[in-house]
Amino acid sequence: MQGGAWLPIAFEVVLLVGALAVLLVAVVAGRDRRFWGPAAGLAFAGAALAGVLQWREVSTSGAGLFFTAQGVSFAKSPMVVMDGLSAFGAIVLGLVGFVGFLAAWDLVAKVGRRGPELVSLLLLSLAGLHMMMATPNLVVIFLGLETASISFYVVAGFLRRQKGSAESSFKYFLLGSLASALFLYGVALTFAATGSLTLYGGNSIRDFFSSTIVTQPGILLAGMALMLVGIAFKVSAAPFHQWAPDVYQGAPTGAVGFMAATVKIAGFAALARIFGAGLVSQVDTWTPIVAVLAAVSMVVGTVLALVQSDVKRMLAYSGVAHAGYILTAMTAGVAGVPAMWFYVSTYAFMVVGGFAVLSTVSGSDSSKVPLDDLKGLVKRSPEMGWLMTFVVLGMSGMPFFAGFVAKVFSFVTATAVPAPWPANDHGYLWLVVLGVVMSVVGLAFYFRIIGTMFSTPDDQAELQEAGLPVRFAVIVSAVITVAFGIVPWPLIEAVRDAFPI
Amino acid sequence: MTVTVTWYLVLAAALFSMGAAGVLIRRNALIMFMSIELMLNSVNLTFVAVSKHLGLIEGQVAALFVMVIAAAEVTVGLAIIVAIFRFRSSANVDELSELRG
């Protein structure tokens, strides 16, 4: 699998071509979304298909590293990697992207002539996000991160005449750039300490650790810590979550699900790649830090979600708590990758579905969704009401919903590997106990949402009909939430192969 | 007195800290934005100094990539600040308090 192989970068190629095609069709054929919409849909679906092909290739011929041109000093550094992690990530990102795009269809109608720009930004960001997990080079990971982040800054502020949207965009931009700079400084310090920017291959960071005994780890530790902080920012793990509620609340509701879900997928995949695979020899150093981040995220996310009055902010804080549960899985090091994948891939659909329902209730271009908007939703629109109930039950981790299996998987994983600190054979048992307690506390605000939906509606509250694509997106999300809660085994089997090499 | 790579690393760390402090302390959107650019450029200094010290080309290539990214960030960032400035005519971030709860 060397030379002339397009498959490892097929995901990015399809999306970039799609983004250009959408803009071109909009110029040539007209800005009506009927013209360029199919091109965008095809690009998302094609990207998911590319992921499936990659997955098949990896399971038949094995994972591979892909190199730059020969003859320069970094010729031995692989720039692209195709393995279980990147292939599975491509499938999940493609499918979540497709569903998120359908969920944004009403927003596309609202922004009218600017629709093609919005959708091509979504396509570009997805390409960047996959770049983060399909490369062993730290600088390329940064490039992917920025490609996605800069697109998302614009998407968050797409309705620039709305105060909330502009403010959300600005806050996202400022804190996002700060996080990117921190991550990048971490990369630079790791480079200074190890003399390499690649995780695998010749003269790689892994090579360095297998041949060198680090006596003065100061710069290396600083580099690892800064990279971890950068990723924690992006996946909105506490205490680096402050941007999330403001950004989620202010950004156009129709696109928030896409942004929130895909960033989490790529962020955790990059975490698994850099720390789980690349810095695997330093696992005793970083898992205690990840455990502390997980604990703080679960507590802060759950407690602050309890006191919110806006559903978007509530879901943002619930996202912080979920980041904590996912980090719990990652405390097992690379052994936590399957549980991380199960959690993140099911949770991503719940997020997309949840925000899609909110966009039908309060308008896809709304920036605030007070809890009262959901009042009596089950009576006003039984379809949306019940589907939202399933999604919220999935998030809360009720049995027979995917969230429950994901949490159990994550907790079991965290106790399966001996922990370095506090040293014992049962892993991070304290973290799991805290996680169970916080899951129960979290039920309070999830049931507050459900209770509001089942209450008696106000007379005047008439729900506008949601577009067919948006309804389809919600149905898919709810079906996945329920299906993998009742029959989780196919997905559990699949994620067992979704390892980084 | 010879100037070793450590000097550059210390200078870069100092610049980076100043940038980070600027983002956290200053309240003017443009100054905060400049502080972020300072952080990115101190990273560049680190990359180039280490690259020279180790005799590797990777760090210098990385610095080029970072410059391009910084330029892209400027484009989008200034546009966002202008969009906000248009209906607020103030660049003070403390006045951005529409979203809270």
Contacts between the chains, C-beta under 8 A, distances in Angstrom:
chain1	res1	chain2	res2	distance
A	72	B	57	7.2
A	73	B	56	6.9
A	73	B	57	5.0
A	73	B	58	7.9
A	74	B	56	7.9
A	74	B	57	6.2
A	74	B	58	5.4
A	74	B	61	7.3
A	77	B	58	7.3
A	139	B	58	7.9
A	139	B	61	7.6
A	139	B	62	4.6
A	139	B	65	5.7
A	142	B	65	7.7
A	142	B	66	7.9
A	142	B	69	7.4
A	143	B	65	6.2
A	143	B	69	6.9
A	146	B	69	4.9
A	146	B	72	7.2
A	146	B	73	7.3
A	150	B	72	5.7
A	150	B	73	6.4
A	150	B	76	5.3
A	153	B	76	5.5
A	153	B	77	7.7
A	153	B	80	6.5
A	154	B	76	6.1
A	157	B	80	5.7
A	157	B	83	6.5
A	160	B	83	4.4
A	161	B	87	7.8
A	163	B	87	7.3
A	163	B	98	4.8
A	164	B	98	5.2
A	164	B	99	5.9
A	166	B	80	7.2
A	166	B	83	5.2
A	166	B	84	5.0
A	166	B	87	7.8
A	167	B	84	7.0
A	167	B	96	4.8
A	167	B	98	5.0
A	167	B	99	5.8
A	168	B	99	6.3
A	169	B	80	5.2
A	169	B	83	7.6
A	170	B	29	7.1
A	170	B	80	5.2
A	170	B	81	6.9
A	170	B	84	5.5
A	170	B	93	7.7
A	170	B	96	6.6
A	171	B	96	7.2
A	171	B	99	7.6
A	173	B	76	6.9
A	173	B	77	5.5
A	173	B	80	5.3
A	174	B	23	7.1
A	174	B	29	7.7
A	174	B	32	6.0
A	174	B	33	7.4
A	174	B	36	7.5
A	174	B	93	7.7
A	177	B	36	4.7
A	177	B	73	5.9
A	177	B	77	7.0
A	178	B	20	7.4
A	178	B	23	5.4
A	178	B	36	6.3
A	178	B	39	7.6
A	180	B	73	8.0
A	181	B	16	7.9
A	181	B	19	7.3
A	181	B	20	7.9
A	181	B	36	5.9
A	181	B	39	4.0
A	181	B	40	5.5
A	181	B	43	6.8
A	182	B	20	7.8
A	182	B	39	8.0
A	184	B	40	6.9
A	184	B	43	4.9
A	184	B	66	6.6
A	185	B	16	5.8
A	185	B	39	7.1
A	185	B	42	7.5
A	185	B	43	5.0
A	185	B	46	7.2
A	187	B	43	8.0
A	187	B	62	7.7
A	188	B	12	8.0
A	188	B	43	4.9
A	188	B	46	4.1
A	188	B	47	5.2
A	188	B	50	7.1
A	188	B	59	7.9
A	188	B	62	7.7
A	189	B	46	7.1
A	191	B	46	7.9
A	191	B	47	6.8
A	191	B	50	5.8
A	191	B	58	7.3
A	191	B	59	6.1
A	191	B	62	7.5
A	192	B	9	6.7
A	192	B	46	6.5
A	192	B	50	4.4
A	195	B	50	7.9
A	195	B	54	5.0
A	195	B	56	6.6
A	196	B	58	7.6
A	197	B	58	5.0
A	197	B	59	7.8
A	197	B	62	6.5
A	219	B	9	7.9
A	245	B	99	7.6
A	245	B	101	7.1
A	246	B	99	4.4
A	246	B	100	7.6
A	249	B	99	4.9
A	249	B	101	7.3
A	250	B	98	7.1
A	250	B	99	4.9
A	308	B	101	5.6
A	309	B	101	6.1
A	310	B	101	5.3
A	313	B	101	5.0
A	367	B	99	7.8
